[in-house]
Amino acid sequence: MQTQAIILAAGESSRFWPLNKSHKSQIKILGKPLVYWTIKSLSQRNIRDIIIIASPNNISDLKTELKTETKELGVNISFVVQEKPLGTGDAIFKARGLIRGPFFVFWPYQIIAGEIALNMLSLAGKEKNSYVFTGVETKTRDYGILKMEHDKLVGIVEKPKNGQEFSPFRVVGSYFLQPDFFEYFQKVKHHPEDFVDALNLSIKDKTPGLIILKKDVATLKFPWDILGLQKILLDSAEMKNYVDLSAKVRQNVTMGGLVSIGENTIVGENTVILGPCHIGPNCKIGANNVLRGPLDIEGEVVTGAFCELKNSLIQKGTHFHSGYFGDSVIGENCRFGAGFITANRRIDRGNINSIVKGKKIDTGLTYFGMVCGNNTRFGIHSGTMPGILIGSNCAIGPGSIVSENIEDGIKYFTEFKATKKKINAE
């Protein structure tokens, strides 16, 4: 019997604003949605029976997109709808009618899922563990933390309070479970974190296996986390040197490292591209640009002359004039006037903070520009301070420096008063 995998692609992703107009699993890197890379990783380990849990808002788009994108992978994808965002446990429980034996659970952005699954299967076979959990060392307690006794897993504590130090390891969010998990789930009181309660109940009955990963895996809790996933993909074997035959690379273009240029893309004269850098199809890269990787530019992006892009993810259809864009994530169909500048470092070079749902969050990054949603426009000579989040369908006025988060659909203009005085005749 082929092992199955559940991929959790429902939920509101509220902490992922302003990139949550569609589900975060649908953000594109290297021309394909994140969930595709997770599915591909699983298929490479012969895990081809995939169940995707989606919401009513994104199931149609996911079905359409994955039908096209996964043809070559030889996978069988089933979809289950979670009508209301009632938590991870409820989402998994919705798939119980499709489960025929042991199964994995992964988030849709776990782009190394196949490697993790192979390690879990190996441990399950060697130690005869029916359940296998994964963890990784952490410095923050804003996750489920593993509770250990004599190197044995005895429980999971969700976001422990200060002073409750159970272990230096957090849950990765990759699980190997048995069909009896649904029985445990039915025994617990249901609330948004009942998945952890059901897991803890199973841990009491069983001796679960535990794999501590040697290197951290990227999470996707906050919108800036996508830059970590981008780096993993652009540093992977999926990134190759490639220039499509239909692309036009003008005179004196310098390229170093891995560079991929899509069909019908034009790269202007004297541009410098330092990989890893992916440029999608139908882009127009202006003259005298500097593109510094890791950098992903999706399809139909336009840049003007003297534009610099560094360590950023740019979604489809966005246009730039001139300026500097560093360590940022920019959504679809945005427009930037000439002379835009992202400030991507603090003056004191400390960690950059950002505000998420009214709470100040230490991003852990010393380089971080901004995150912008879809269809937002910026006037000339505007800019952003480090760690700023700007919503979709906004308008930022000329000369405005944005120093606070801007909600969706807001016009933000810096007010200034011009003064006119007559020059005295000499």
Secondary structure, DSSP 8 states (H G I E B T S, - for coil): ---EEEEEE-S--GGGTTS-SS-GGG-EETTEEHHHHHHHHHHTTT--EEEEEE-TTTHHHHHHHHHHHTGGGT-EEEEEE-SS---HHHHHHTTGGG--S-EEEE-TT-TTHHHHHHHHHHHHHHHT-S-EEEEEE-S--SSEEEEEETTEEEEEEES--TT----SEEEEEEEEE-TTHHHHHHHS--STTHHHHHHHHHHHHS--EEEE-SS-----SSGGGHHHHHHHHHTSTT---EE-TT-EE-TT-EEES-EEE-TT-EE-TT-EEESSEEE-TT-EE-TT-EEESSEEE-TT-B--SSEEEES-EE-TT-EE-SEEEES-EE-TT-EE-TTEEE--S-TT----EEEETTEEEE-S-SS--EEE-SS-EE-TT-EE-TTEEE-SS-EE-TT-EE-S-B-TT-EE--------------
